[in-house]
Amino acid sequence: MLQNKIKYSQLIKNEALRLGFLDCGIAKATFLEEEAPRLESWLKNNAHGEMKYMEGYFDKRLDPRLLVDGAKSIISLSLNYYTDDQQNDPLAPKISKYAYGKDYHFVIKDKLKALLHFIETEIGEVAGRAFVDSAPVMDKAWAKRSGLGWIGKNSNLLSKKGSFFFLAELIIDLELDYDNVFNQDFCGTCTRCIDACPTQAITNPYIVDGSKCISYLTIELKNNIPEEFKGKMQNWAFGCDICQDVCPWNRFSKVHNEPDFSPKEGLLDFSKDELTEITEEVFRKVFKDSPIKRTKFEGFKRNINFLKE
């Protein structure tokens, strides 16, 4: 039985890497005891801002067995999106690296479906569900438990390969060979992410006030951006890479090889004036199937207008 678990786990990891994932680790599906008080405190402090969906499904966030009947294993996966491509006009409103190409939800979902199909074909009837940050699953906690890395002071998952990667999970009803939790913290005394954050969103090491984060302000926030952030956005119009760009571990990041993450045609060529004056027609054309569609045209214009006022 143990031999089968080891064999199946290795099969799954090999296939995950073949499908293009950066890393794959496996953890036992159980209650996240350590994370429960942290999540409760974070919500009580309103660090989620207007992300009211974070308040829902509290029990399911902490126990994946409530999401998938008979859940035994969490297969955590990371997918690299790092690129050294940059916008050509240094004065143009800035867009986060992860949004240069096709919406990662589509890309990762296809890979997860392929991996689940592989498991069913090679191992037998296995029930499970795929998750890509759109369900109440604590991605970073499970990635840490699966041995993929540690939680950094900017609250992102870090590994010795950097942090420019997406996280996703397969939750299945098959017992597997489980990886050890990543118990080391290689941030040490470094505070570069804390020092660099222009809105002081990292209120304490390992704790981010989401309501102050530039990514939240430019993507999740539906109302007007509060005036207190005027002059602090450092020209970010969609997302923010500051705390990752300054992280020493990201010097080990390697350029991704995922064709769907290649920059959308024309995106990097926009000048400051062209982005400032972008029309809805151009927005729809350039950002079709892009994460930037999340803000809608009105939200994107709101962000750009806030930067220039």
C-alpha positions as CSV (number, residue, x, y, z in Angstrom):
1,M,0.0,0.0,0.0
2,L,2.8,2.4,0.9
3,Q,4.6,1.5,-2.2
4,N,1.5,2.4,-4.2
5,K,1.2,5.7,-2.5
6,I,4.9,6.5,-3.3
7,K,4.5,5.3,-6.9
8,Y,1.3,7.3,-7.5
9,S,2.7,10.4,-5.9
10,Q,5.8,10.3,-8.2
11,L,3.6,9.6,-11.2
12,I,1.5,12.7,-10.5
13,K,4.6,14.9,-9.8
14,N,6.3,13.8,-13.0
15,E,3.2,14.5,-15.1
16,A,2.7,17.9,-13.4
17,L,6.2,18.9,-14.5
18,R,5.6,17.6,-18.0
19,L,2.5,19.8,-18.2
20,G,4.7,22.8,-17.4
21,F,4.1,23.3,-13.7
22,L,7.1,24.7,-11.9
23,D,6.7,22.6,-8.7
24,C,4.3,20.0,-7.3
25,G,3.9,19.0,-3.6
26,I,1.3,16.9,-1.8
27,A,-0.3,17.4,1.7
28,K,-2.8,15.4,3.7
29,A,-6.3,17.0,3.6
30,T,-7.0,18.1,7.1
31,F,-8.1,21.1,9.2
32,L,-5.7,24.1,9.1
33,E,-5.4,24.6,12.8
34,E,-2.6,27.2,12.8
35,E,-4.2,29.3,10.1
36,A,-7.7,29.6,11.8
37,P,-6.8,32.3,14.4
38,R,-4.7,34.2,11.9
39,L,-7.6,34.3,9.4
40,E,-10.1,35.3,12.0
41,S,-7.8,38.1,13.3
42,W,-7.1,39.4,9.7
43,L,-10.9,39.5,9.0
44,K,-11.7,41.2,12.3
45,N,-9.1,43.9,11.5
46,N,-10.9,44.5,8.1
47,A,-7.6,43.9,6.3
48,H,-9.7,42.4,3.5
49,G,-11.2,45.8,2.7
50,E,-14.2,45.5,0.3
51,M,-13.4,41.8,-0.5
52,K,-16.5,40.7,1.4
53,Y,-16.2,37.2,-0.3
54,M,-13.3,36.6,2.1
55,E,-15.8,36.6,5.0
56,G,-17.8,33.7,3.5
57,Y,-17.2,30.0,3.8
58,F,-14.9,30.4,6.8
59,D,-15.1,26.7,7.7
60,K,-14.5,25.6,4.1
61,R,-11.4,27.8,3.9
62,L,-9.9,25.9,6.8
63,D,-11.0,22.4,6.0
64,P,-10.9,21.2,2.4
65,R,-12.9,18.1,3.3
66,L,-15.9,20.4,3.4
67,L,-15.3,21.3,-0.2
68,V,-14.7,17.9,-1.6
69,D,-16.5,14.8,-0.2
70,G,-14.0,12.2,1.0
71,A,-11.0,14.5,0.3
72,K,-7.7,12.8,1.3
73,S,-5.0,14.8,-0.5
74,I,-4.2,18.3,-1.6
75,I,-1.9,18.4,-4.6
76,S,-0.4,21.9,-4.7
77,L,1.1,23.2,-7.9
78,S,3.0,26.4,-8.9
79,L,3.2,27.8,-12.4
80,N,5.9,30.3,-13.3
81,Y,5.0,33.6,-14.9
82,Y,8.2,35.5,-14.5
83,T,9.3,37.6,-17.5
84,D,12.1,40.0,-18.2
85,D,9.9,41.8,-20.7
86,Q,9.1,45.4,-19.8
87,Q,6.8,48.2,-21.0
88,N,8.7,50.2,-23.6
89,D,7.7,53.6,-22.2
90,P,9.0,54.0,-18.7
91,L,6.5,56.8,-18.1
92,A,3.4,54.7,-19.1
93,P,1.1,53.6,-16.3
94,K,2.4,50.2,-15.1
95,I,0.9,46.8,-15.4
96,S,1.9,43.8,-13.3
97,K,3.9,41.1,-15.0
98,Y,1.3,38.5,-14.4
99,A,-1.2,40.4,-16.6
100,Y,0.9,40.6,-19.7
101,G,-0.6,37.5,-21.3
102,K,-3.7,35.4,-21.2
103,D,-5.7,35.1,-18.0
104,Y,-4.0,32.6,-15.9
105,H,-7.3,31.1,-14.7
106,F,-7.9,29.7,-18.2
107,V,-4.3,28.5,-18.6
108,I,-4.1,26.7,-15.3
109,K,-7.6,25.2,-15.4
110,D,-6.7,23.5,-18.6
111,K,-3.5,22.0,-17.1
112,L,-5.4,20.9,-13.9
113,K,-8.0,19.2,-16.0
114,A,-5.3,17.4,-17.9
115,L,-3.6,16.3,-14.7
116,L,-6.8,15.0,-13.2
117,H,-7.5,13.1,-16.4
118,F,-4.0,11.6,-16.2
119,I,-4.7,10.5,-12.6
120,E,-8.0,8.8,-13.6
121,T,-6.3,7.1,-16.6
122,E,-3.2,5.9,-14.8
123,I,-4.5,5.2,-11.3
124,G,-8.2,4.6,-11.6
125,E,-11.4,6.2,-10.5
126,V,-10.5,9.2,-8.5
127,A,-12.9,12.0,-7.5
128,G,-11.6,15.5,-7.2
129,R,-11.9,19.2,-8.0
130,A,-9.5,21.7,-9.4
131,F,-9.0,25.1,-7.8
132,V,-7.4,28.3,-9.1
133,D,-7.8,31.1,-6.5
134,S,-11.5,31.5,-7.2
135,A,-12.8,29.3,-4.4
136,P,-12.3,29.3,-0.6
137,V,-9.0,27.5,-0.6
138,M,-6.0,28.8,1.3
139,D,-3.4,28.4,-1.5
140,K,-0.4,29.6,0.3
141,A,-1.0,27.5,3.5
142,W,-1.4,24.4,1.4
143,A,1.6,25.2,-0.7
144,K,3.7,25.5,2.4
145,R,2.3,22.3,3.9
146,S,3.2,20.6,0.6
147,G,6.8,21.7,0.8
148,L,6.7,24.2,-2.0
149,G,8.1,27.1,0.0
150,W,7.7,29.5,3.0
151,I,5.4,32.5,3.6
152,G,7.5,35.6,3.2
153,K,7.2,38.9,5.0
154,N,5.1,40.2,2.2
155,S,2.7,37.3,2.8
156,N,3.5,35.8,-0.6
157,L,4.8,32.2,-0.9
158,L,8.5,32.3,-1.6
159,S,10.8,29.6,-2.7
160,K,14.4,29.4,-3.8
161,K,13.1,29.8,-7.3
162,G,11.6,33.2,-6.4
163,S,7.9,34.1,-6.0
164,F,6.7,35.0,-9.5
165,F,4.4,32.0,-9.8
166,F,0.7,31.2,-9.5
167,L,-0.6,28.6,-7.1
168,A,-3.4,26.1,-7.7
169,E,-4.7,22.8,-6.3
170,L,-6.3,19.5,-7.0
171,I,-8.2,18.2,-4.0
172,I,-8.8,14.4,-4.5
173,D,-10.1,11.5,-2.6
174,L,-7.0,9.4,-3.0
175,E,-4.4,8.8,-0.2
176,L,-0.9,9.6,-1.4
177,D,2.6,9.9,0.0
178,Y,2.8,13.3,1.7
179,D,5.6,15.9,1.6
180,N,6.9,17.6,4.7
181,V,5.7,21.0,5.6
182,F,8.3,23.7,4.7
183,N,9.3,24.8,8.2
184,Q,12.3,27.0,7.4
185,D,12.0,30.7,6.9
186,F,14.7,32.1,4.5
187,C,13.7,35.8,4.8
188,G,16.0,36.2,7.8
189,T,16.4,39.8,8.9
190,C,15.6,41.2,5.4
191,T,12.9,43.8,5.3
192,R,13.2,45.0,1.7
193,C,9.6,44.3,0.9
194,I,8.4,46.2,4.0
195,D,10.6,49.2,3.3
196,A,9.7,49.4,-0.4
197,C,5.9,49.3,-0.1
198,P,4.8,52.8,-0.9
199,T,1.4,52.5,0.8
200,Q,2.8,50.7,3.9
201,A,0.4,47.8,3.3
202,I,2.8,45.4,5.1
203,T,1.8,46.5,8.5
204,N,3.9,43.8,10.3
205,P,6.2,41.2,9.0
206,Y,4.0,38.5,7.4
207,I,0.8,40.6,7.7
208,V,-0.5,42.6,4.8
209,D,-3.4,45.0,5.2
210,G,-5.1,44.2,1.9
211,S,-7.1,47.4,1.9
212,K,-3.8,49.4,1.5
213,C,-2.2,47.1,-1.1
214,I,-1.9,48.7,-4.6
215,S,-3.0,45.4,-6.2
216,Y,-6.2,45.6,-4.1
217,L,-6.7,49.3,-4.9
218,T,-6.3,48.9,-8.6
219,I,-8.2,45.5,-9.0
220,E,-10.4,44.5,-6.2
221,L,-11.7,47.9,-5.0
222,K,-14.9,48.9,-6.9
223,N,-15.3,52.3,-5.3
224,N,-13.1,55.3,-5.8
225,I,-9.5,55.0,-4.7
226,P,-9.2,56.9,-1.3
227,E,-7.4,60.3,-1.6
228,E,-4.9,59.2,1.1
229,F,-3.1,57.1,-1.6
230,K,-2.7,60.1,-3.9
231,G,1.0,60.3,-4.9
232,K,1.8,56.9,-3.4
233,M,0.8,54.5,-6.3
234,Q,4.2,54.8,-8.1
235,N,2.4,54.8,-11.4
236,W,0.8,51.3,-11.0
237,A,-2.5,51.1,-13.0
238,F,-3.1,47.3,-12.7
239,G,-1.6,45.3,-9.9
240,C,1.8,45.9,-8.3
241,D,5.2,44.0,-8.4
242,I,7.1,46.2,-6.0
243,C,7.4,43.7,-3.0
244,Q,8.5,41.0,-5.4
245,D,10.8,43.0,-7.5
246,V,12.9,44.0,-4.4
247,C,12.9,40.5,-3.0
248,P,16.4,39.0,-3.1
249,W,15.1,35.6,-3.8
250,N,13.7,36.7,-7.1
251,R,17.2,37.1,-8.5
252,F,16.8,33.3,-9.0
253,S,13.6,33.6,-11.1
254,K,13.9,32.2,-14.6
255,V,11.8,33.4,-17.5
256,H,8.7,31.2,-18.0
257,N,8.2,29.0,-21.1
258,E,4.4,29.2,-21.2
259,P,3.3,30.6,-24.7
260,D,0.0,31.8,-23.3
261,F,1.8,34.2,-20.9
262,S,3.6,35.9,-23.8
263,P,2.7,39.6,-23.8
264,K,-0.5,40.5,-25.6
265,E,0.2,42.1,-29.0
266,G,0.8,45.8,-28.5
267,L,0.5,45.8,-24.7
268,L,4.1,46.6,-24.1
269,D,4.2,49.2,-26.9
270,F,1.6,51.5,-25.3
271,S,3.0,55.0,-24.6
272,K,1.9,57.0,-21.6
273,D,-0.4,59.1,-23.8
274,E,-1.9,56.1,-25.5
275,L,-2.8,54.4,-22.2
276,T,-4.0,57.6,-20.7
277,E,-6.3,58.2,-23.7
278,I,-7.3,54.5,-24.3
279,T,-10.8,54.0,-25.7
280,E,-13.1,51.2,-24.8
281,E,-12.8,49.7,-28.2
282,V,-9.0,49.4,-27.9
283,F,-9.3,48.2,-24.4
284,R,-11.6,45.3,-25.5
285,K,-9.4,44.4,-28.4
286,V,-6.0,44.4,-26.6
287,F,-7.2,42.9,-23.3
288,K,-9.4,40.2,-24.6
289,D,-8.9,37.1,-22.4
290,S,-6.6,39.1,-20.2
291,P,-6.7,39.4,-16.4
292,I,-7.0,43.2,-16.9
293,K,-10.6,42.6,-18.0
294,R,-11.3,42.1,-14.3
295,T,-11.2,45.9,-13.7
296,K,-13.5,46.5,-16.7
297,F,-12.8,49.6,-18.9
298,E,-14.2,52.0,-16.3
299,G,-12.0,50.6,-13.5
300,F,-8.9,50.8,-15.7
301,K,-9.6,54.4,-16.6
302,R,-10.3,55.2,-13.0
303,N,-6.9,53.9,-12.0
304,I,-5.1,55.8,-14.8
305,N,-7.0,59.0,-14.0
306,F,-6.1,58.7,-10.3
307,L,-2.4,58.5,-11.3
308,K,-2.5,61.7,-13.4
309,E,-4.7,63.9,-11.2
